Amino acid sequence: MSQLWLGLNPDHLAALLQRPAWRTLQKLPQPERWRVLDTDDQRHRETPLIVSPKSVSGMAGLQPQFDLTRTRWTDGVLTLEQHLWTLPKGPTRQALWLRMPVGPAGTELRQRLAILHAEACIATPIPVAAVDPVELGYRFLGGEATARPAKLRLTPDMTAGAVLAAILDTVAAALVIHLPTVVWKQDTTAVHQARVALRRLRAALPLFGQQVGATVRADTLRQTAGDIARRLGSVRDLDVFCSETLSRAETEFPTEAGWDILRTVAQNRRVQEAGVLTETVSGWETTEFLLDLLHWRDDALTLLPSGPSADEVARGLLADRWRRVNRQGNRLDRVDINGLHELRIKIKKFRYLVDFTKSLFDAEIVSQWETRLSPLQDALGTLNDGATARGLIRGLMPSLDKPGAFAAGLLVAWADGRTLRHRSRVQQLWNDLADLPPYWKD
């Protein structure tokens, strides 16, 4: 059975262990202590020497890198781990996480996890990636570089069930890497990447859920993913508004006095939305969503152990998605702003599918499609930024004074003009894309 790790604020460990549901966890008698030795330039970090803190003599050429202490509490099923890293320079780092089996929904274990999660709210529970503590210690030494999720790679002989399992695993891996950074660091890039992961999942679930005969299960997960993505989107839209749309408008009209007021009001709204996002991500619904995702990942291989291959499924799905895009793209000159938004969504879903299945086809041919899809999607995104800015300003208007309101009106007018100028560019980019032969028909 696979496992999910739940990250907790270590500063609240003592209070957490006093909660009724957490008292069943018994502390193991002795903490485990290690000293990690390596060369000064850490050339052997993949296979460092880990010894007792007292056993450092006779290790020619090796220097202590950091000390690691692990304390554990367990009830036989669940394990709570506290890690302390003592670095040669800098403060002691610590982390606290609960290792829990995934298990199916509705079981006694899942119900107990829900109770534990509710009592852990004081420690802001966030699903995290399973990280080797030695590897994490090296990250602390190197400046805390964030890990990157592995890229999805399919092979032609995989079944539809195996493809679905690989997609679910890739998305879950991305989320448990980015969600903690969203909450703990309010990082704008992590907000964007977590949202992209959920969008990719929502694009894939109806397609592959149908292939394995589990449409209801796919719809349920897709709905929850959409709820989390919308919270991420509320923060992401404000990030784009402040860093891109507003900044570009300010460059065009540098003497306008109301820009600072508009930016301050937008940033205050971002703080509010980020607080709501933190509550969502640290809530039980998000953790249960990931538990369900991983449980389906474990089941996916058995749902369709034989049947259509990944290659056959991919060709059919690409053909279907492209028909939907092509139908609307071919009448681009008659499409209004709302229609352009619909086209953007269809192209985005098609591009996700191209990315999902790219390892099944000739890399050079797929790259040609990606090269032409990307600028078209960006151009349509620019048009959408204007529409998004109009909606955001409508919500910000009650908080703006007269100069801020005037700047807001100026920004809307500027965005509308930019939309008109982009129409011809979108048409040309579409023509370039439509000229490519569909590689999935070969």
C-alpha positions in Angstrom: 0.0 0.0 0.0 1.4 3.4 -0.9 1.8 6.2 1.6 1.3 9.9 1.8 3.4 12.2 4.0 1.7 15.0 5.9 4.0 17.9 6.8 3.3 19.7 10.1 4.6 22.8 11.8 7.3 21.4 14.2 6.9 24.3 16.6 3.5 22.9 17.6 4.7 19.3 18.3 4.1 19.4 22.1 0.6 20.8 21.7 -0.2 18.3 19.0 0.8 15.3 21.1 -1.6 16.4 23.8 -4.6 16.1 21.4 -6.8 13.0 22.2 -6.4 11.3 18.8 -2.6 11.8 18.8 -2.0 10.4 22.2 -2.2 6.8 20.8 1.2 7.5 19.2 4.0 6.1 21.4 7.4 7.6 21.4 10.2 5.2 20.5 12.8 4.9 23.3 15.9 6.4 21.8 16.3 9.0 19.0 18.5 8.0 16.1 21.5 10.2 15.5 23.9 10.2 12.6 26.8 12.3 11.3 27.0 12.7 7.5 30.6 12.8 6.2 31.7 13.7 2.8 34.5 15.5 0.9 34.6 19.3 1.2 33.1 19.8 -2.3 30.4 17.1 -1.6 31.3 15.1 -4.7 30.1 11.9 -3.1 26.7 13.3 -2.0 24.8 10.4 -3.7 26.6 7.9 -1.5 27.8 9.8 1.6 29.2 8.1 4.6 26.7 8.1 7.6 28.2 7.2 11.0 27.6 7.7 14.7 28.5 11.2 15.8 31.3 9.8 17.8 32.8 7.7 15.0 34.7 10.3 12.9 38.3 9.3 13.6 40.2 7.6 10.8 38.1 9.0 8.0 40.9 10.5 5.9 39.7 13.1 3.4 36.1 13.2 4.7 34.7 16.1 6.7 31.5 16.3 8.8 28.7 18.0 6.7 25.9 18.0 9.2 24.4 16.0 12.1 20.9 14.4 11.7 18.6 13.4 14.6 15.3 11.5 14.1 12.7 11.0 16.8 9.7 8.8 16.1 6.2 8.1 17.5 4.2 5.2 16.2 1.1 3.1 16.8 2.1 0.4 14.4 0.2 1.8 11.4 1.0 5.5 11.5 4.4 7.0 12.2 5.2 10.6 13.2 8.8 11.7 12.6 10.7 14.7 13.8 14.0 15.5 12.1 16.6 17.9 13.3 19.6 19.0 11.1 22.6 20.6 12.8 24.5 22.4 10.1 28.2 23.6 10.5 27.1 27.2 9.6 23.6 28.5 10.3 20.7 27.6 12.6 19.4 24.1 13.3 16.7 23.1 10.8 13.7 20.9 11.8 10.8 19.2 10.1 7.8 17.2 11.3 5.8 14.8 9.2 3.2 12.0 9.5 3.6 9.0 7.4 0.3 7.4 6.7 -1.0 4.6 4.4 -3.3 5.7 1.5 -6.1 3.2 2.0 -9.5 3.3 0.3 -12.1 5.9 1.2 -14.7 5.0 3.8 -12.5 2.6 5.8 -11.8 2.9 9.5 -8.2 4.0 8.7 -9.4 6.9 6.5 -11.9 8.0 9.2 -9.2 8.0 11.8 -7.0 10.1 9.5 -9.7 12.6 9.2 -9.9 13.0 12.9 -6.1 13.3 13.2 -6.1 15.9 10.5 -8.8 17.9 12.3 -6.8 18.0 15.5 -3.7 18.9 13.6 -5.1 22.2 12.3 -3.0 24.0 14.9 0.1 22.7 13.0 -1.1 23.6 9.5 -1.1 20.1 7.9 0.2 20.1 4.3 0.8 17.1 2.1 4.5 16.9 1.3 6.8 14.9 -0.9 8.6 11.9 0.6 12.2 13.2 0.9 15.2 11.3 2.1 16.4 13.3 5.2 20.1 13.1 4.1 19.2 14.5 0.7 17.2 17.3 2.4 20.2 18.1 4.6 22.4 18.5 1.5 19.7 20.9 0.1 19.9 23.0 3.3 23.7 23.1 2.8 23.2 24.2 -0.8 20.6 26.9 -0.2 17.4 24.9 -0.2 17.0 24.2 -3.9 13.5 23.0 -4.6 13.1 19.5 -6.0 11.5 19.1 -9.4 8.8 16.5 -10.2 9.8 13.8 -12.7 8.4 14.3 -16.2 5.8 11.9 -17.5 7.1 9.3 -20.0 4.8 6.8 -21.6 5.7 3.8 -23.8 3.7 2.4 -26.7 3.1 -1.0 -25.0 1.4 0.5 -21.9 -2.3 -0.1 -21.4 -4.8 2.7 -20.8 -4.7 1.8 -17.1 -1.0 2.1 -17.0 -1.2 5.5 -18.7 -3.7 6.7 -16.2 -1.6 5.4 -13.3 1.4 7.3 -14.7 -0.5 10.5 -15.1 -2.0 10.3 -11.6 1.5 9.6 -10.1 3.1 12.6 -12.0 0.3 15.0 -10.9 0.4 13.9 -7.3 4.2 14.2 -7.2 4.0 17.8 -8.6 1.4 18.8 -6.0 3.2 17.5 -2.9 6.3 19.4 -4.1 4.5 22.7 -4.8 1.7 22.9 -2.3 4.0 23.3 0.8 5.8 26.1 -1.0 2.4 27.7 -1.8 1.5 27.8 1.9 4.8 28.2 3.7 6.5 30.7 1.4 3.6 32.2 -0.6 5.7 31.6 -3.7 4.1 32.8 -6.9 5.8 30.2 -9.1 4.6 27.4 -6.9 1.0 28.8 -7.1 1.3 28.7 -10.9 2.9 25.2 -11.1 0.3 23.7 -8.7 -2.5 25.2 -10.7 -1.0 23.8 -13.9 -0.7 20.3 -12.4 -4.4 20.4 -11.5 -5.4 21.7 -14.9 -3.4 18.8 -16.5 -5.2 16.4 -14.3 -8.6 17.8 -15.1 -7.9 17.6 -18.8 -6.8 13.9 -18.5 -9.3 12.5 -16.1 -12.4 12.5 -18.4 -10.4 11.0 -21.2 -8.6 8.2 -19.5 -11.4 7.7 -16.9 -13.6 6.8 -19.8 -11.0 4.4 -21.2 -10.8 2.4 -18.0 -14.6 2.5 -17.4 -14.5 4.7 -14.3 -16.2 8.0 -15.3 -17.9 8.6 -12.0 -14.7 8.3 -10.1 -13.0 10.6 -12.6 -15.8 13.2 -12.4 -15.6 13.2 -8.5 -11.8 13.8 -8.6 -12.1 16.3 -11.4 -14.6 18.4 -9.4 -12.4 18.5 -6.3 -9.4 19.4 -8.4 -11.4 22.2 -9.9 -12.3 23.6 -6.5 -8.6 23.7 -5.4 -7.6 25.1 -8.8 -10.1 27.9 -8.5 -8.5 29.0 -5.1 -5.1 28.9 -6.7 -6.5 30.8 -9.7 -7.8 33.6 -7.5 -4.2 34.2 -6.2 -2.6 33.6 -9.6 -4.8 36.1 -11.4 -3.9 38.8 -8.9 -0.2 37.9 -9.3 -0.4 38.3 -13.1 -2.5 41.5 -12.7 0.1 43.2 -10.5 3.3 41.9 -12.1 2.3 42.0 -15.8 -0.9 43.7 -16.7 -0.7 46.6 -14.3 3.1 47.0 -14.9 2.7 47.2 -18.6 -0.1 49.8 -18.4 2.0 51.8 -16.0 4.9 51.8 -18.6 2.5 53.1 -21.2 1.2 55.9 -19.0 4.0 56.6 -16.5 2.6 60.0 -15.3 -0.8 58.6 -14.1 -1.0 59.2 -10.3 -3.4 56.4 -9.4 -1.2 53.3 -10.3 0.3 53.0 -6.8 -3.2 53.1 -5.2 -4.5 50.5 -7.6 -1.5 48.2 -6.9 -1.8 48.6 -3.1 -5.5 47.6 -3.2 -4.8 44.7 -5.5 -1.9 43.5 -3.2 -4.2 43.7 -0.2 -6.7 41.6 -2.0 -4.0 39.1 -2.8 -3.2 38.7 0.9 -6.9 38.0 1.6 -7.1 35.4 -1.2 -3.8 33.8 -0.1 -5.3 33.3 3.4 -8.3 31.5 1.9 -6.0 29.4 -0.2 -3.9 28.4 2.8 -7.1 27.3 4.6 -8.1 25.3 1.5 -4.7 23.6 1.0 -4.3 22.8 4.7 -7.9 21.5 4.9 -8.9 17.8 5.1 -10.5 18.0 1.6 -7.1 18.6 -0.1 -5.4 15.8 1.8 -8.3 13.4 1.1 -8.2 14.4 -2.6 -4.5 13.3 -2.7 -5.3 10.1 -0.8 -8.0 9.3 -3.4 -5.6 10.2 -6.2 -2.9 7.9 -5.0 -5.4 5.1 -4.2 -6.7 5.2 -7.8 -3.1 5.3 -9.0 -2.6 2.0 -7.1 -5.8 0.6 -8.6 -5.3 1.8 -12.2 -3.1 -1.0 -13.4 -5.7 -3.6 -12.5 -8.7 -1.6 -14.0 -7.6 -2.4 -17.6 -4.7 -4.9 -17.6 -5.3 -5.6 -21.3 -7.0 -3.9 -24.1 -6.1 -0.8 -26.1 -2.4 0.2 -26.0 -1.2 3.7 -25.1 -0.4 4.3 -28.7 -3.9 3.5 -29.9 -5.6 5.4 -27.2 -3.3 8.5 -27.7 -4.1 8.6 -31.5 -7.8 8.5 -30.9 -7.7 11.1 -28.1 -5.5 13.5 -30.1 -7.7 13.2 -33.2 -10.9 14.0 -31.1 -9.3 16.9 -29.3 -7.9 18.4 -32.5 -11.4 18.2 -34.2 -12.8 20.3 -31.4 -10.0 22.9 -31.7 -10.1 22.9 -35.5 -13.8 23.4 -35.7 -13.6 26.7 -33.8 -10.3 27.8 -35.1 -11.4 27.7 -38.7 -14.0 30.4 -38.1 -11.7 32.6 -36.0 -12.7 35.7 -37.9 -16.3 35.3 -36.6 -15.4 34.5 -33.0 -16.1 37.1 -30.3 -14.1 37.6 -27.1 -16.0 34.8 -25.2 -15.4 32.5 -28.2 -11.7 33.3 -28.1 -11.7 32.3 -24.4 -13.3 29.0 -25.3 -10.8 28.4 -28.0 -8.0 29.1 -25.6 -9.3 26.5 -23.2 -9.6 23.9 -26.0 -6.1 24.6 -27.2 -4.8 24.4 -23.6 -6.4 21.0 -23.2 -5.1 19.8 -26.5 -1.6 21.0 -25.6 -1.8 19.1 -22.3 -2.7 16.0 -24.3 0.2 16.6 -26.7 2.5 16.9 -23.7 1.1 13.8 -22.0 1.7 11.6 -25.1 4.8 13.2 -26.6 7.0 10.3 -25.7 4.9 8.0 -27.9 5.7 9.8 -31.1 8.7 11.2 -33.1 10.2 13.9 -30.9 11.0 16.3 -33.9 7.5 16.2 -35.3 5.9 16.8 -31.9 8.3 19.6 -31.2 7.0 21.4 -34.4 3.5 21.3 -33.0 4.6 22.5 -29.5 6.6 25.3 -31.1 3.5 26.6 -32.9 1.0 25.9 -30.1 3.0 27.8 -27.5 2.8 31.3 -29.1 -0.8 30.8 -30.0 -1.7 29.9 -26.5 0.3 32.9 -25.2 -1.4 35.3 -27.5 -4.8 34.0 -26.5 -3.7 34.3 -22.9 -2.8 37.9 -23.4 -6.4 38.5 -24.6 -7.7 36.7 -21.6 -5.5 38.8 -19.3 -7.5 41.8 -20.4 -10.8 40.1 -19.6 -9.4 38.9 -16.3 -8.2 42.5 -15.4 -11.7 43.9 -16.2 -13.3 41.3 -13.8 -10.7 42.0 -11.0 -11.1 45.8 -11.3 -14.9 45.4 -10.9 -14.3 43.7 -7.6 -11.6 46.3 -6.5 -13.6 49.4 -7.4 -15.3 49.8 -4.0 -11.9 50.1 -2.3 -10.5 52.7 -4.7 -10.4 56.5 -4.2 -10.8 58.9 -7.2 -7.2 58.7 -8.5 -7.3 54.9 -8.2 -10.6 54.6 -9.9 -9.4 56.8 -12.8 -6.3 54.6 -13.2 -8.5 51.5 -13.2 -10.6 52.9 -16.0 -7.5 53.8 -17.9 -6.2 50.3 -17.5 -9.5 48.8 -18.8 -9.4 51.1 -21.9 -5.7 50.2 -22.5 -6.4 46.4 -22.2 -9.3 46.7 -24.6 -7.1 48.4 -27.2 -4.5 45.8 -26.7 -7.1 43.1 -27.3 -8.0 44.6 -30.7 -4.3 44.8 -31.7 -3.8 41.1 -30.9 -6.7 39.8 -33.0 -4.6 39.8 -36.2 -1.7 38.2 -34.5 -3.9 35.4 -33.2 -5.2 34.8 -36.7 -1.7 34.5 -38.2 -0.6 32.1 -35.4 -3.6 29.9 -36.0 -2.9 29.8 -39.8 0.7 28.6 -39.0 -0.6 25.9 -36.7 -3.4 24.7 -39.0 -0.8 24.2 -41.8 0.9 21.3 -39.9 0.0 17.8 -40.8 -1.5 15.8 -37.9 1.2 13.5 -36.8 -1.2 11.1 -34.9 -2.7 9.9 -38.2 0.5 8.3 -39.4 
